[in-house]
Amino acid sequence: MSREQLIGKAVATALEVVGNIGPDRMGAPTPCAGFDVRGLVNHLLFWGPSLNAAARDEPVPPPAAAESDVDLTAGDWAADLGAQLRDRAVAWGEPSAWTGTTTVAGPQRMPAEVIGAMVLGETVVHTWDLARATGQAPSWDEELLAFIHADLVVSAPVGRDMGLYGPEVPVPSDAPLIDRVLGLTGRTP
């Protein structure tokens, strides 16, 4: 399966998890340090347009509000997040999204394949965060997890240096791939 097809697998699982989050779970803590479900949904809604625009190498206007100011009471947050996720599958599903350079937010350009791998990883890991916080146990495509794991083996140390991940959590080498992915991002599976 190509990396362009993998994003559809990640998004399908994310849509399932998001669709099963009840309003009573918004205050539940997540494994993502500093975020409850509401805060993590805010984070995803805030950064989603930038991640999707990166696939098209399009500029994203500066947000009108800070990440913490996203109002989940206005409108249907699940529909908005679902629309962003579906757009992500379309945008990163194009082979051209993975070529050349692009940017997420700011002037620094990076190889599109690096950002695409990051988007795949973020989609899966934050879906797991939401699933764990809301008592869900999604299944994951093994090719998707293998791709993300291989990327994180190389990129996670840089992510830790940037403060994006916590210290690596030791996970046995024969543990399920999702557990090994999570350990690399500083999460306890």
VMD Tcl script that draws the C-alpha trace (Angstrom):
set ca {
  {0.00 0.00 0.00}
  {1.34 3.45 -0.88}
  {1.76 6.23 1.67}
  {-0.98 8.11 -0.20}
  {-3.36 5.28 0.63}
  {-2.26 5.07 4.26}
  {-3.76 8.44 5.17}
  {-7.21 7.12 4.24}
  {-6.72 4.24 6.69}
  {-5.66 6.62 9.46}
  {-8.58 8.95 8.80}
  {-11.14 6.13 8.69}
  {-10.14 5.07 12.21}
  {-10.08 8.68 13.41}
  {-13.59 9.29 12.07}
  {-14.87 6.22 13.89}
  {-13.33 7.33 17.18}
  {-14.50 10.95 16.87}
  {-18.02 9.77 16.03}
  {-18.15 7.79 19.27}
  {-17.12 10.57 21.67}
  {-20.04 11.46 23.88}
  {-20.50 14.96 25.32}
  {-20.04 13.53 28.81}
  {-16.42 12.61 27.96}
  {-15.13 16.11 27.08}
  {-13.48 16.58 30.48}
  {-11.79 13.17 30.49}
  {-7.98 13.27 30.68}
  {-6.05 12.02 27.66}
  {-2.59 10.44 27.47}
  {-1.46 13.57 25.59}
  {0.18 15.62 28.34}
  {-1.80 18.67 29.36}
  {-4.93 17.89 27.35}
  {-8.33 16.62 28.33}
  {-10.62 15.51 25.48}
  {-11.92 19.07 24.99}
  {-8.40 20.48 24.85}
  {-7.21 17.84 22.40}
  {-10.23 18.42 20.15}
  {-9.40 22.15 20.29}
  {-5.81 21.33 19.30}
  {-6.94 19.19 16.36}
  {-9.44 21.78 15.11}
  {-6.85 24.55 15.44}
  {-4.00 22.79 13.59}
  {-6.06 20.77 11.09}
  {-6.27 23.47 8.42}
  {-2.49 23.94 8.47}
  {-1.79 20.21 8.20}
  {-4.21 19.88 5.29}
  {-2.95 23.00 3.50}
  {0.61 21.67 3.73}
  {-0.39 18.84 1.40}
  {-1.38 21.42 -1.20}
  {1.50 23.78 -0.37}
  {-1.07 26.52 0.25}
  {-0.72 29.34 2.74}
  {-3.06 29.26 5.70}
  {-4.34 32.55 7.05}
  {-3.38 33.20 10.67}
  {-6.05 31.85 13.02}
  {-8.56 34.33 14.38}
  {-8.21 32.92 17.90}
  {-5.64 31.17 20.03}
  {-5.71 27.39 20.16}
  {-7.24 27.45 23.63}
  {-10.03 29.75 22.41}
  {-11.64 27.33 19.94}
  {-15.31 27.26 20.97}
  {-16.66 23.74 21.01}
  {-20.13 24.96 21.97}
  {-20.56 26.85 18.70}
  {-21.76 24.48 16.01}
  {-21.07 20.80 15.74}
  {-17.42 20.18 16.63}
  {-17.60 16.51 15.60}
  {-18.88 17.44 12.13}
  {-16.20 20.13 11.81}
  {-13.45 17.75 12.88}
  {-14.83 15.04 10.61}
  {-14.78 17.43 7.65}
  {-11.16 18.36 8.41}
  {-10.19 14.70 8.63}
  {-11.90 13.83 5.35}
  {-10.13 16.78 3.71}
  {-6.83 15.47 5.10}
  {-7.44 12.10 3.43}
  {-8.12 13.80 0.11}
  {-5.23 16.27 0.36}
  {-2.54 13.81 1.48}
  {-4.03 11.10 -0.74}
  {-2.60 12.89 -3.78}
  {0.87 11.67 -4.82}
  {1.89 15.29 -5.51}
  {1.38 16.11 -1.80}
  {4.43 14.02 -0.98}
  {6.83 15.70 -3.43}
  {8.90 18.84 -3.20}
  {8.83 21.02 -0.10}
  {6.06 22.57 1.93}
  {5.41 24.24 5.27}
  {2.97 23.69 8.10}
  {2.98 27.06 9.80}
  {5.67 29.57 9.21}
  {8.31 30.31 6.65}
  {10.52 27.24 7.14}
  {10.09 24.77 4.30}
  {10.68 21.07 4.74}
  {10.47 18.04 2.48}
  {6.80 17.24 1.91}
  {7.42 13.56 2.61}
  {8.70 14.48 6.11}
  {5.61 16.56 6.84}
  {3.34 13.90 5.35}
  {4.82 11.25 7.64}
  {4.36 13.62 10.58}
  {0.71 14.16 9.62}
  {0.15 10.40 9.46}
  {1.75 9.93 12.88}
  {-0.15 12.81 14.45}
  {-3.43 11.50 13.09}
  {-2.89 8.02 14.51}
  {-1.40 9.03 17.86}
  {-4.02 11.67 18.62}
  {-6.75 9.26 17.56}
  {-5.33 6.78 20.05}
  {-5.26 9.54 22.71}
  {-8.96 10.26 22.14}
  {-9.85 6.58 22.01}
  {-8.03 5.83 25.25}
  {-9.66 8.79 27.01}
  {-13.15 7.76 25.89}
  {-12.92 4.01 26.48}
  {-12.61 2.98 22.84}
  {-10.34 0.28 21.41}
  {-9.96 0.88 17.65}
  {-8.14 -1.49 15.37}
  {-5.29 -0.24 13.20}
  {-4.04 -1.15 9.77}
  {-0.69 -2.93 10.18}
  {0.90 -1.33 7.09}
  {-0.04 2.09 8.43}
  {1.51 1.32 11.81}
  {4.65 -0.13 10.19}
  {5.11 3.07 8.16}
  {4.66 5.30 11.20}
  {6.90 3.16 13.38}
  {9.72 3.22 10.81}
  {9.39 7.00 10.57}
  {9.33 7.52 14.34}
  {12.43 5.40 14.89}
  {14.26 8.10 12.93}
  {12.25 11.25 13.77}
  {11.19 10.77 17.42}
  {14.53 11.94 18.89}
  {14.14 15.24 17.03}
  {10.53 15.45 18.23}
  {11.68 14.93 21.82}
  {14.33 17.65 21.40}
  {11.58 20.00 20.19}
  {9.36 19.14 23.16}
  {6.76 17.43 20.99}
  {7.20 14.02 22.65}
  {7.98 12.93 26.17}
  {10.85 10.61 27.02}
  {10.68 7.30 25.19}
  {8.73 4.65 27.08}
  {10.44 1.24 26.81}
  {8.22 -1.25 24.99}
  {9.22 -4.86 24.19}
  {10.35 -5.34 20.59}
  {7.66 -8.00 20.10}
  {4.84 -5.77 21.42}
  {2.06 -4.80 19.01}
  {3.13 -2.09 16.57}
  {0.71 0.47 18.04}
  {2.38 0.02 21.42}
  {5.84 0.52 19.91}
  {4.61 3.66 18.10}
  {3.19 5.01 21.34}
  {6.33 4.27 23.31}
  {8.40 6.25 20.82}
  {6.12 9.27 21.37}
  {6.48 9.06 25.15}
  {3.12 7.42 25.82}
  {2.54 4.36 27.95}
  {0.52 1.90 25.87}
}
mol new
graphics top color blue
foreach p $ca { graphics top sphere $p radius 0.5 }
foreach p [lrange $ca 0 end-1] q [lrange $ca 1 end] { graphics top cylinder $p $q radius 0.2 }
display resetview
